[in-house]
Amino acid sequence: MAEKKNSIVEIAKRTNVSIATVSRVINRAEGYSEKTKQKVLKAIRESGYSPNLNAVSLRTRKSMCIGVIVPDITNEYFARLIRELDDFFVTQKYTLLICDTNEDEKKEQTQLRNLISRNVDAIIYISGQDRIPKINASSCPFIVYIDRCPKNASVLVQSDNVSGGYLATKELLDKGCKKILFARDRRDVSIVVERREGYLKALGEYGVPYVPTMELHTSPEYEAARRSLKKRLSAKALDFDGIFCSTDMIALGCVNALQETGYRVPDDVKIVGFDNVSLSKFCNPPITTITQDSHAIAYTAGALIIDKLHRKFIKNTHILIPVTLERRKTT
């Protein structure tokens, strides 16, 4: 005779509690003691029982899926965030549905509509837009924005980009730099604006006047940054002794442009990047950079979603995660 499949009824019999109590424990509802909870969870582990997720979804009207909208899945920093999010949500029995927008506004709006139509329980949103499109509140799940901050974002978890820009520029100033170029993504996305604010704050504190020509606007890709700085260097004599870059890929492009033009890093020009991606550590010379705490960002955003799904009140809707300076050989 085939072995009888474990079920919620069997778990209830083994623990001598009602089927309703087992169901509440499985669905993390209330109405049972901690002792009962541990007894039920132990029985579930020992029996190997696994809830039928389709049945759970129909009963609870929850998909047990969290949507994630990301601008560029090939970006190491975003990939790191997604891995941390997956680590968090797998412990909560949720599955991630990941949508890559490739920094395309129309595709981003399409992906958002697709996630809503799939009835995901919540969305973690890294937007490439300055302002997100209006969403029908009655059909929209709970959204937590991370990394970038659209003007109409309601719940946000992000790195302290102003502090990061300040720490990076201060490092250059403390190392003796007097003319600091800000090599930045040409788009006015929130993270660039905030990092620039930190740059200006440090200059002001050290009594260094801001000069508009001390900004290099480029695309965020390595090759674009390398070409942009080489073009500037070919057009005029070296007029800066430090560079704060809004990303590590821009920093790597700047390092190589300087080396190809005959300048030494850090002897002639010191450089600080932002993101602490792997290449910043293994290139030559290794790049001083700002580290974002992707683990804290992901787990904070995840905890907000779980609290919301459990109908808990969310008090803090704008959370800043501290950043740190990682000193290496470019300063």
SERO-4910 file (N, C-alpha, C, O; in steps of 0.05 Angstrom, whole numbers):
BEGIN
 pado doro    nc1    nc2    nc3   cac1   cac2   cac3    cc1    cc2    cc3    oc1    oc2    oc3
  Met    A     17    -24      0      0      0      0     18     25      0     38     26     14
  Ala    A     10     45    -16     26     69    -18     24     84      9      4     84     23
  Glu    A     46     98     15     47    113     40     28    137     38     27    151     18
  Lys    A     13    142     59     -6    163     59      8    191     59     25    196     75
  Lys    A     -1    208     41     12    234     38      6    251     62    -17    252     72
  Asn    A     26    265     72     22    283     95      3    305     87      3    314     64
  Ser    A    -13    314    106    -32    336    100    -35    352    126    -25    345    147
  Ile    A    -49    374    123    -54    391    146    -71    377    167    -69    382    191
  Val    A    -88    358    158   -104    342    176    -85    324    193    -89    322    217
  Glu    A    -66    312    180    -47    295    195    -31    310    215    -25    301    237
  Ile    A    -22    335    207     -7    352    226    -24    359    250    -14    359    273
  Ala    A    -50    364    246    -68    371    268    -71    347    287    -71    350    311
  Lys    A    -73    323    276    -75    299    292    -50    294    309    -51    287    332
  Arg    A    -27    298    296     -1    293    310      4    312    333     17    305    352
  Thr    A     -6    336    330     -1    357    350    -25    361    369    -23    376    389
  Asn    A    -47    347    364    -71    349    381    -82    378    382    -90    387    403
  Val    A    -81    391    359    -93    418    357   -112    418    334   -113    398    318
  Ser    A   -127    439    331   -147    440    309   -133    445    282   -111    455    281
  Ile    A   -148    437    261   -138    443    234   -135    473    230   -116    483    217
  Ala    A   -154    489    241   -153    518    239   -127    529    251   -115    548    241
  Thr    A   -119    517    274    -95    527    288    -70    521    271    -53    538    268
  Val    A    -69    497    259    -46    491    241    -45    510    218    -24    520    210
  Ser    A    -69    516    207    -70    535    184    -61    562    192    -46    575    177
  Arg    A    -68    571    216    -60    598    225    -29    599    229    -17    619    222
  Val    A    -18    577    239     12    576    243     25    578    215     44    593    211
  Ile    A     16    561    196     28    561    169     26    588    156     45    596    143
  Asn    A      4    602    160      0    628    146      8    652    163      2    675    157
  Arg    A     21    646    186     32    666    204     10    685    214     15    709    217
  Ala    A    -14    674    218    -35    690    230    -32    690    260    -12    679    271
  Glu    A    -51    702    275    -49    702    304    -70    683    316    -85    670    301
  Gly    A    -70    681    342    -90    664    356    -80    638    366    -95    619    368
  Tyr    A    -54    637    374    -42    612    385    -18    620    402     -7    642    399
  Ser    A    -11    603    421     12    608    438     38    602    424     39    588    404
  Glu    A     60    612    436     86    606    425     92    576    427    105    564    410
  Lys    A     83    564    449     87    535    453     73    519    431     84    500    420
  Thr    A     48    527    425     33    513    403     47    517    376     49    499    360
  Lys    A     57    541    372     70    547    347     94    529    343     98    517    321
  Gln    A    111    526    363    135    510    361    128    481    358    142    466    344
  Lys    A    106    472    371     98    444    369     89    438    340     96    417    329
  Val    A     74    456    328     64    452    301     88    453    281     89    437    263
  Leu    A    106    473    284    128    475    266    147    450    268    158    442    247
  Lys    A    150    439    292    166    415    295    153    392    280    167    376    267
  Ala    A    127    389    282    113    368    269    115    370    238    118    351    224
  Ile    A    114    395    229    116    400    200    144    392    190    147    380    169
  Arg    A    165    400    206    192    392    198    196    362    198    207    351    179
  Glu    A    186    349    219    191    320    221    175    304    200    184    283    192
  Ser    A    152    314    192    136    299    173    143    306    144    136    291    126
  Gly    A    157    327    140    164    335    113    140    348     98    140    350     74
  Tyr    A    120    356    113     96    368    101    103    395     87    118    411     98
  Ser    A     92    398     63     96    423     48     69    432     38     55    418     24
  Pro    A     60    457     46     34    466     37     32    468      7     51    474     -7
  Asn    A      8    462     -4      3    466    -32      0    496    -37    -20    508    -28
  Leu    A     19    508    -50     20    537    -53     -4    547    -69    -14    569    -64
  Asn    A    -13    531    -89    -36    540   -104    -61    541    -87    -77    560    -89
  Ala    A    -64    521    -69    -86    521    -51    -84    544    -31   -104    557    -25
  Val    A    -60    549    -21    -56    571     -2    -63    598    -15    -76    615     -3
  Ser    A    -55    601    -41    -60    625    -55    -90    630    -59   -100    652    -55
  Leu    A   -105    609    -65   -134    611    -69   -147    618    -42   -166    634    -41
  Arg    A   -138    605    -20   -150    609      6   -144    636     18   -162    649     29
  Thr    A   -119    645     15   -111    670     28   -112    695      9   -109    717     18
  Arg    A   -117    689    -17   -117    710    -37    -89    724    -39    -87    747    -45
  Lys    A    -68    708    -33    -41    718    -36    -26    700    -56    -30    676    -57
  Ser    A    -10    713    -73      4    698    -93     30    686    -82     42    668    -95
  Met    A     39    696    -59     65    688    -48     88    695    -66    109    682    -67
  Cys    A     84    716    -82    105    726   -101    109    756    -96     91    771    -92
  Ile    A    135    764    -97    142    792    -95    155    800   -121    174    787   -131
  Gly    A    145    821   -133    156    831   -158    180    849   -153    181    864   -133
  Val    A    200    847   -170    224    865   -168    228    878   -195    232    864   -215
  Ile    A    229    904   -196    235    918   -220    263    930   -218    268    945   -199
  Val    A    280    923   -237    308    931   -235    316    943   -262    308    933   -283
  Pro    A    332    965   -262    339    979   -287    358    964   -305    357    966   -329
  Asp    A    376    948   -292    397    934   -308    407    910   -293    423    913   -274
  Ile    A    398    887   -301    404    862   -286    434    855   -289    444    840   -272
  Thr    A    448    866   -309    477    861   -312    494    878   -294    518    873   -291
  Asn    A    482    899   -282    497    916   -263    503    900   -238    484    890   -225
  Glu    A    528    898   -231    536    882   -208    522    890   -182    514    873   -166
  Tyr    A    520    916   -178    507    926   -153    478    917   -151    469    908   -131
  Phe    A    463    920   -174    435    911   -174    433    881   -171    415    871   -157
  Ala    A    451    866   -183    451    837   -180    456    829   -151    444    810   -142
  Arg    A    473    844   -138    478    838   -110    453    844    -93    447    828    -75
  Leu    A    439    865    -99    414    871    -84    394    849    -88    380    840    -69
  Ile    A    391    839   -113    371    818   -119    378    793   -104    361    779    -93
  Arg    A    404    786   -103    412    762    -88    405    764    -58    395    745    -46
  Glu    A    410    788    -47    403    792    -19    373    791    -14    363    780      6
  Leu    A    358    803    -33    328    801    -31    318    773    -32    301    765    -17
  Asp    A    330    757    -50    322    729    -53    329    714    -27    313    697    -18
  Asp    A    352    719    -16    360    706     10    339    712     31    332    695     48
  Phe    A    330    737     32    310    745     52    283    731     48    272    719     66
  Phe    A    273    734     23    246    725     18    243    695     17    221    684     22
  Val    A    264    680     11    262    651     11    256    641     40    243    621     43
  Thr    A    266    655     60    261    648     87    232    654     95    222    643    115
  Gln    A    219    671     80    191    679     85    172    663     68    148    669     68
  Lys    A    182    644     52    166    628     34    155    643     10    134    636     -1
  Tyr    A    168    665      3    160    680    -21    179    676    -44    202    670    -40
  Thr    A    168    678    -68    184    676    -93    187    704   -106    168    719   -106
  Leu    A    210    710   -117    214    735   -131    208    732   -160    215    712   -173
  Leu    A    194    752   -171    190    754   -200    207    779   -209    199    802   -202
  Ile    A    228    775   -223    247    796   -229    243    807   -257    242    791   -277
  Cys    A    239    833   -260    235    846   -286    257    866   -291    261    885   -276
  Asp    A    271    862   -313    292    880   -322    281    900   -342    269    893   -362
  Thr    A    285    926   -336    275    947   -354    295    957   -374    288    972   -393
  Asn    A    321    950   -370    342    960   -388    342    990   -390    348   1001   -411
  Glu    A    336   1003   -368    335   1033   -367    317   1045   -387    321   1068   -396
  Asp    A    296   1031   -395    277   1040   -415    250   1048   -402    238   1031   -389
  Glu    A    242   1073   -405    218   1082   -391    193   1067   -399    177   1060   -382
  Lys    A    189   1062   -425    165   1048   -434    165   1019   -424    144   1009   -415
  Lys    A    188   1007   -424    190    979   -415    185    978   -385    173    959   -375
  Glu    A    194    998   -371    190    999   -342    160   1001   -335    151    987   -317
  Gln    A    146   1017   -350    117   1019   -345    102    993   -352     84    985   -339
  Thr    A    112    980   -374    100    954   -382    105    933   -360     87    918   -353
  Gln    A    129    932   -350    136    913   -329    119    917   -304    111    898   -291
  Leu    A    115    943   -297     99    949   -273     71    939   -277     59    927   -259
  Arg    A     59    944   -301     32    935   -306     30    904   -306     11    892   -296
  Asn    A     51    891   -317     51    862   -317     51    850   -288     37    831   -283
  Leu    A     67    862   -271     68    852   -243     42    856   -229     33    839   -214
  Ile    A     29    879   -234      3    884   -221    -18    864   -231    -34    854   -216
  Ser    A    -17    858   -258    -36    839   -269    -32    811   -259    -50    795   -259
  Arg    A     -8    805   -250     -1    778   -239     -8    776   -209     -4    755   -197
  Asn    A    -19    797   -198    -28    798   -170     -6    792   -150    -10    777   -131
  Val    A     18    803   -156     40    799   -136     31    812   -110     16    832   -110
  Asp    A     42    802    -88     34    813    -62     47    840    -56     36    855    -40
  Ala    A     70    845    -68     83    871    -63    104    874    -85    110    855   -100
  Ile    A    115    898    -88    135    904   -108    158    919    -96    154    938    -81
  Ile    A    182    910   -102    206    925    -96    215    938   -122    220    925   -142
  Tyr    A    218    964   -121    219    980   -146    245    996   -146    249   1014   -129
  Ile    A    263    991   -165    286   1008   -170    280   1022   -197    283   1011   -218
  Ser    A    271   1047   -195    261   1061   -218    283   1077   -232    301   1088   -220
  Gly    A    282   1077   -259    300   1093   -275    289   1120   -281    301   1136   -295
  Gln    A    265   1126   -270    251   1151   -276    252   1171   -253    254   1163   -230
  Asp    A    250   1196   -260    250   1217   -240    223   1218   -225    221   1225   -202
  Arg    A    202   1210   -240    175   1209   -228    161   1185   -240    160   1182   -264
  Ile    A    150   1168   -222    136   1144   -232    108   1151   -242     96   1170   -233
  Pro    A     98   1135   -261     71   1140   -271     50   1135   -249     54   1120   -230
  Lys    A     27   1148   -253      5   1145   -233     -6   1116   -236     -9   1105   -257
  Ile    A    -12   1105   -212    -21   1077   -211    -48   1077   -197    -53   1091   -178
  Asn    A    -67   1061   -208    -93   1058   -195    -89   1046   -167    -81   1023   -164
  Ala    A    -95   1062   -147    -90   1053   -119   -104   1028   -112    -94   1012    -96
  Ser    A   -128   1024   -123   -144   1001   -115   -133    975   -125   -137    953   -114
  Ser    A   -117    976   -147   -107    952   -159    -77    948   -153    -66    926   -159
  Cys    A    -64    968   -142    -35    967   -138    -27    954   -112    -39    961    -91
  Pro    A     -8    936   -112      2    924    -87     20    944    -73     26    966    -84
  Phe    A     28    938    -49     46    954    -34     74    956    -48     84    935    -57
  Ile    A     85    980    -50    110    984    -64    131    996    -45    125   1015    -31
  Val    A    155    984    -45    178    996    -31    199   1003    -53    207    986    -68
  Tyr    A    206   1028    -53    227   1037    -72    254   1035    -59    257   1042    -35
  Ile    A    273   1024    -73    300   1023    -62    320   1035    -82    315   1037   -106
  Asp    A    343   1043    -71    365   1055    -87    358   1083    -97    367   1103    -85
  Arg    A    342   1084   -118    335   1110   -129    309   1121   -117    292   1105   -108
  Cys    A    305   1147   -118    283   1159   -105    266   1177   -124    272   1201   -126
  Pro    A    246   1166   -137    228   1182   -153    214   1203   -135    210   1197   -111
  Lys    A    207   1225   -146    196   1247   -130    170   1239   -115    165   1249    -93
  Asn    A    155   1221   -127    129   1214   -114    130   1186   -101    110   1173    -97
  Ala    A    155   1177    -94    157   1152    -79    146   1155    -51    153   1175    -37
  Ser    A    130   1136    -42    118   1138    -16    134   1123      6    137   1134     28
  Val    A    145   1100      0    162   1085     19    189   1079      6    190   1067    -16
  Leu    A    210   1088     19    236   1087      6    258   1077     25    258   1084     49
  Val    A    275   1060     15    299   1051     29    323   1056     10    323   1045    -12
  Gln    A    342   1072     19    365   1078      1    390   1083     17    389   1089     41
  Ser    A    412   1082      3    438   1089     16    438   1119     21    424   1134      8
  Asp    A    454   1127     41    458   1156     46    477   1167     26    501   1170     31
  Asn    A    467   1174      3    483   1183    -20    497   1209    -14    519   1214    -24
  Val    A    483   1227      0    496   1253      7    520   1248     24    542   1260     19
  Ser    A    518   1231     44    541   1224     61    563   1211     44    586   1217     49
  Gly    A    555   1194     25    575   1181      8    591   1201     -8    615   1199    -10
  Gly    A    576   1220    -21    590   1240    -36    608   1258    -19    630   1266    -28
  Tyr    A    599   1263      5    615   1279     23    641   1264     32    662   1275     31
  Leu    A    638   1238     39    661   1223     48    681   1220     25    705   1221     30
  Ala    A    672   1215      1    690   1212    -22    705   1238    -28    730   1237    -31
  Thr    A    692   1260    -28    705   1286    -33    723   1294    -10    745   1304    -15
  Lys    A    715   1289     14    732   1294     37    758   1278     36    779   1289     43
  Glu    A    756   1253     28    780   1237     25    800   1250      6    824   1250     12
  Leu    A    791   1260    -16    808   1273    -35    820   1299    -24    843   1305    -27
  Leu    A    803   1314    -10    812   1339      2    833   1334     24    853   1348     26
  Asp    A    828   1314     40    847   1306     61    873   1297     50    894   1299     64
  Lys    A    873   1286     26    898   1277     14    912   1299     -3    931   1294    -17
  Gly    A    902   1323      1    916   1346    -11    905   1356    -38    917   1375    -49
  Cys    A    883   1345    -48    872   1354    -73    859   1382    -70    845   1387    -51
  Lys    A    864   1399    -89    853   1426    -89    833   1431   -111    815   1448   -109
  Lys    A    836   1416   -133    818   1419   -156    806   1392   -162    819   1374   -174
  Ile    A    781   1388   -153    769   1361   -155    747   1361   -176    728   1376   -175
  Leu    A    751   1344   -196    732   1340   -217    710   1320   -208    717   1300   -195
  Phe    A    685   1326   -214    663   1308   -208    655   1295   -234    642   1307   -251
  Ala    A    663   1269   -238    657   1254   -262    631   1239   -256    630   1221   -239
  Arg    A    610   1246   -270    583   1236   -263    567   1226   -286    571   1234   -309
  Asp    A    548   1209   -280    527   1201   -298    512   1226   -307    504   1242   -290
  Arg    A    509   1230   -333    497   1255   -342    468   1257   -335    457   1280   -336
  Arg    A    454   1235   -328    426   1236   -321    422   1247   -293    438   1242   -275
  Asp    A    401   1263   -289    396   1274   -263    379   1256   -246    359   1264   -234
  Val    A    386   1230   -245    372   1212   -227    379   1219   -198    400   1231   -193
  Ser    A    362   1211   -180    365   1220   -152    392   1214   -140    403   1230   -125
  Ile    A    403   1190   -145    428   1182   -132    451   1201   -141    468   1207   -125
  Val    A    451   1209   -166    472   1227   -176    468   1255   -164    488   1267   -156
  Val    A    444   1264   -163    439   1291   -151    447   1291   -122    459   1310   -113
  Glu    A    442   1269   -107    449   1268    -79    479   1266    -75    490   1278    -56
  Arg    A    492   1250    -91    521   1248    -89    535   1274    -96    556   1281    -84
  Arg    A    524   1289   -115    534   1315   -121    531   1334    -97    548   1351    -92
  Glu    A    508   1332    -84    503   1349    -60    524   1344    -39    534   1363    -27
  Gly    A    532   1319    -35    553   1313    -16    580   1324    -25    596   1334     -9
  Tyr    A    585   1323    -51    610   1335    -63    611   1365    -57    632   1375    -48
  Leu    A    589   1379    -62    588   1407    -57    591   1414    -27    603   1434    -20
  Lys    A    579   1397    -10    581   1402     19    609   1400     28    618   1417     44
  Ala    A    624   1381     19    652   1378     27    669   1401     17    686   1412     31
  Leu    A    665   1409     -8    680   1432    -19    675   1457     -2    693   1472      5
  Gly    A    649   1461      5    642   1485     21    655   1484     49    665   1505     58
  Glu    A    656   1461     62    668   1459     88    698   1465     87    709   1475    107
  Tyr    A    711   1458     65    740   1462     63    747   1488     49    770   1494     44
  Gly    A    727   1505     44    732   1531     32    741   1530      3    754   1548     -7
  Val    A    735   1508    -11    742   1505    -39    718   1514    -56    697   1502    -55
  Pro    A    721   1534    -73    699   1544    -89    690   1524   -110    707   1510   -122
  Tyr    A    664   1522   -115    654   1505   -136    657   1518   -163    650   1542   -166
  Val    A    668   1504   -182    672   1514   -209    656   1496   -228    662   1472   -229
  Pro    A    637   1506   -243    621   1490   -261    636   1472   -280    627   1451   -287
  Thr    A    660   1482   -289    675   1466   -308    688   1442   -295    700   1425   -308
  Met    A    686   1440   -268    697   1417   -254    676   1395   -252    675   1380   -232
  Glu    A    659   1392   -273    641   1370   -275    644   1357   -302    645   1371   -323
  Leu    A    647   1331   -303    649   1316   -328    624   1299   -331    620   1280   -316
  His    A    607   1305   -350    582   1291   -354    586   1269   -375    596   1275   -396
  Thr    A    579   1244   -368    584   1222   -386    562   1201   -382    546   1202   -363
  Ser    A    562   1181   -400    545   1158   -395    558   1141   -374    583   1143   -370
  Pro    A    543   1124   -360    554   1109   -337    572   1086   -345    584   1074   -327
  Glu    A    573   1079   -370    589   1055   -378    619   1062   -378    627   1085   -382
  Tyr    A    635   1042   -374    664   1045   -372    676   1058   -397    690   1078   -395
  Glu    A    669   1048   -421    681   1059   -445    674   1088   -450    690   1104   -459
  Ala    A    648   1095   -445    639   1122   -448    655   1141   -430    663   1163   -438
  Ala    A    659   1133   -405    674   1149   -386    703   1152   -394    714   1174   -392
  Arg    A    715   1131   -404    743   1132   -413    746   1151   -436    764   1168   -436
  Arg    A    728   1149   -455    729   1167   -479    725   1196   -471    738   1215   -480
  Ser    A    706   1201   -453    699   1228   -444    723   1242   -431    728   1265   -437
  Leu    A    737   1227   -413    759   1240   -400    783   1243   -419    797   1264   -417
  Lys    A    787   1224   -436    809   1227   -456    804   1251   -474    823   1265   -481
  Lys    A    779   1256   -481    773   1279   -498    779   1305   -483    789   1324   -495
  Arg    A    772   1306   -457    778   1330   -441    808   1334   -439    817   1356   -441
  Leu    A    822   1312   -434    851   1314   -431    865   1323   -457    886   1336   -456
  Ser    A    854   1316   -480    866   1324   -505    860   1352   -512    874   1365   -528
  Ala    A    839   1363   -500    830   1391   -507    844   1412   -490    845   1435   -498
  Lys    A    854   1404   -466    866   1424   -448    886   1410   -430    886   1386   -427
  Ala    A    903   1426   -418    923   1415   -399    908   1405   -374    886   1412   -368
  Leu    A    922   1387   -360    910   1376   -335    903   1398   -316    921   1412   -306
  Asp    A    877   1402   -310    869   1424   -292    855   1414   -267    840   1428   -254
  Phe    A    860   1389   -259    849   1377   -235    870   1358   -223    886   1347   -237
  Asp    A    868   1354   -197    886   1335   -184    871   1313   -169    884   1297   -156
  Gly    A    845   1313   -171    829   1292   -159    803   1289   -174    793   1308   -187
  Ile    A    792   1265   -174    766   1260   -187    748   1244   -168    756   1222   -158
  Phe    A    724   1254   -163    704   1238   -150    685   1229   -171    673   1245   -186
  Cys    A    681   1202   -173    665   1190   -194    639   1180   -182    639   1168   -161
  Ser    A    617   1184   -196    591   1177   -184    586   1147   -185    568   1137   -171
  Thr    A    603   1131   -200    602   1102   -199    630   1091   -202    648   1105   -211
  Asp    A    634   1066   -195    660   1053   -199    667   1049   -228    690   1051   -235
  Met    A    647   1044   -245    653   1040   -273    663   1065   -286    681   1065   -303
  Ile    A    652   1088   -278    663   1114   -287    691   1117   -276    709   1127   -291
  Ala    A    695   1110   -251    722   1112   -239    743   1096   -254    765   1105   -259
  Leu    A    735   1071   -261    754   1054   -276    760   1066   -304    783   1065   -312
  Gly    A    740   1077   -317    745   1090   -342    764   1114   -339    781   1118   -357
  Cys    A    761   1129   -318    778   1152   -313    807   1143   -307    826   1155   -317
  Val    A    810   1122   -291    837   1111   -285    852   1104   -311    875   1112   -315
  Asn    A    838   1089   -328    851   1080   -353    856   1103   -372    876   1103   -386
  Ala    A    838   1123   -373    842   1146   -391    867   1161   -382    883   1170   -399
  Leu    A    870   1165   -356    894   1179   -346    919   1163   -352    939   1175   -361
  Gln    A    919   1138   -347    943   1121   -353    950   1121   -382    974   1122   -389
  Glu    A    930   1120   -399    935   1120   -428    946   1147   -438    958   1148   -459
  Thr    A    941   1168   -423    950   1195   -430    976   1202   -417    987   1223   -422
  Gly    A    987   1183   -401   1013   1188   -389   1013   1198   -361   1034   1205   -350
  Tyr    A    990   1200   -349    988   1209   -321    988   1186   -302    980   1164   -309
  Arg    A    997   1191   -277    999   1170   -257    977   1173   -236    971   1195   -226
  Val    A    966   1151   -229    946   1150   -208    957   1133   -185    963   1109   -189
  Pro    A    960   1144   -161    949   1169   -150    968   1193   -150    962   1214   -140
  Asp    A    993   1190   -161   1013   1211   -159   1004   1237   -171   1007   1259   -159
  Asp    A    994   1236   -196    985   1261   -209    956   1267   -204    948   1290   -200
  Val    A    939   1246   -203    910   1250   -198    901   1227   -180    907   1204   -184
  Lys    A    886   1235   -159    874   1215   -141    845   1211   -148    832   1230   -158
  Ile    A    835   1187   -143    808   1181   -153    792   1165   -131    804   1148   -117
  Val    A    767   1172   -128    748   1157   -110    723   1150   -127    712   1167   -140
  Gly    A    715   1125   -125    691   1116   -139    668   1112   -120    668   1122    -97
  Phe    A    647   1098   -129    623   1094   -113    610   1068   -121    604   1064   -145
  Asp    A    606   1050   -102    591   1024   -105    607   1000    -95    595    981    -86
  Asn    A    634   1002    -96    651    979    -88    644    953   -103    639    933    -90
  Val    A    643    955   -130    639    931   -146    666    915   -147    687    926   -140
  Ser    A    665    891   -156    688    873   -155    712    885   -170    735    884   -160
  Leu    A    707    897   -193    729    908   -209    745    929   -195    769    933   -200
  Ser    A    731    944   -177    745    965   -163    767    955   -145    787    969   -139
  Lys    A    764    930   -136    784    917   -118    807    904   -134    829    904   -125
  Phe    A    801    894   -158    820    878   -172    834    892   -195    853    881   -207
  Cys    A    826    917   -201    840    932   -222    866    942   -212    873    939   -188
  Asn    A    882    955   -229    908    965   -222    910    995   -228    911   1003   -252
  Pro    A    912   1012   -208    912   1006   -179    883   1001   -169    864   1011   -181
  Pro    A    880    986   -147    853    983   -135    842   1011   -128    856   1028   -117
  Ile    A    816   1014   -132    803   1040   -130    791   1045   -102    776   1028    -92
  Thr    A    798   1067    -90    784   1076    -66    755   1082    -73    750   1094    -93
  Thr    A    737   1072    -57    709   1074    -64    690   1076    -40    699   1072    -17
  Ile    A    665   1082    -46    644   1082    -25    629   1056    -26    619   1048    -47
  Thr    A    626   1043     -3    612   1017     -1    583   1022      8    578   1035     28
  Gln    A    564   1011     -8    536   1011      0    530    984     13    540    964      4
  Asp    A    514    985     33    507    961     48    482    948     35    460    952     44
  Ser    A    487    932     14    465    920      0    449    901     17    425    898     14
  His    A    462    887     36    448    869     54    428    884     71    405    876     73
  Ala    A    436    907     83    418    922    100    395    934     83    373    935     93
  Ile    A    401    943     59    380    954     42    359    933     36    335    938     39
  Ala    A    368    909     27    350    888     19    333    878     43    309    875     41
  Tyr    A    346    874     66    332    863     89    314    883    101    293    876    112
  Thr    A    321    909    100    303    930    110    278    932     93    256    933    103
  Ala    A    282    931     66    259    932     48    242    908     51    217    910     51
  Gly    A    254    884     54    239    860     58    223    860     83    200    852     83
  Ala    A    235    870    105    220    871    130    197    890    129    176    885    141
  Leu    A    199    912    114    177    931    111    154    917     96    131    920    104
  Ile    A    160    901     76    139    887     61    125    866     79    101    864     79
  Ile    A    141    851     93    129    831    111    111    844    132     89    834    138
  Asp    A    121    866    143    104    880    163     78    890    150     56    887    162
  Lys    A     79    901    126     55    910    112     36    887    106     12    890    110
  Leu    A     47    865     97     30    842     91     17    830    116     -4    817    114
  His    A     30    835    139     18    826    165      2    849    178     -6    847    201
  Arg    A     -4    869    161    -21    891    170    -10    907    193    -25    918    210
  Lys    A     16    908    195     29    925    216     33    953    206     37    958    182
  Phe    A     31    972    224     34   1000    217     64   1006    211     81    999    227
  Ile    A     69   1020    189     96   1027    181    101   1056    189     89   1074    177
  Lys    A    117   1060    209    122   1087    219    142   1103    202    137   1125    195
  Asn    A    165   1090    197    186   1104    182    185   1096    152    189   1073    145
  Thr    A    178   1116    136    174   1110    107    197   1120     90    197   1116     65
  His    A    218   1131    102    242   1139     87    266   1132    103    273   1146    122
  Ile    A    279   1110     96    301   1099    112    327   1102     97    330   1093     74
  Leu    A    346   1115    110    373   1118     98    392   1097    111    393   1095    135
  Ile    A    406   1083     94    425   1063    103    454   1075    101    461   1085     80
  Pro    A    469   1075    123    496   1087    123    515   1074    102    512   1050     95
  Val    A    533   1090     92    554   1080     74    581   1084     87    584   1098    107
  Thr    A    602   1071     76    629   1073     87    649   1077     65    644   1070     42
  Leu    A    672   1088     72    694   1093     54    713   1069     55    721   1061     76
  Glu    A    719   1058     32    739   1036     29    764   1047     16    765   1052     -8
  Arg    A    785   1052     32    809   1063     22    826   1042      8    831   1021     18
  Arg    A    835   1049    -17    853   1031    -31    876   1048    -43    885   1067    -31
  Lys    A    885   1041    -67    910   1053    -77    907   1077    -95    927   1089   -104
  Thr    A    882   1086   -101    879   1109   -118    879   1135   -103    877   1157   -114
  Thr    A    881   1133    -76    883   1158    -60    908   1155    -42    914   1173    -26
***
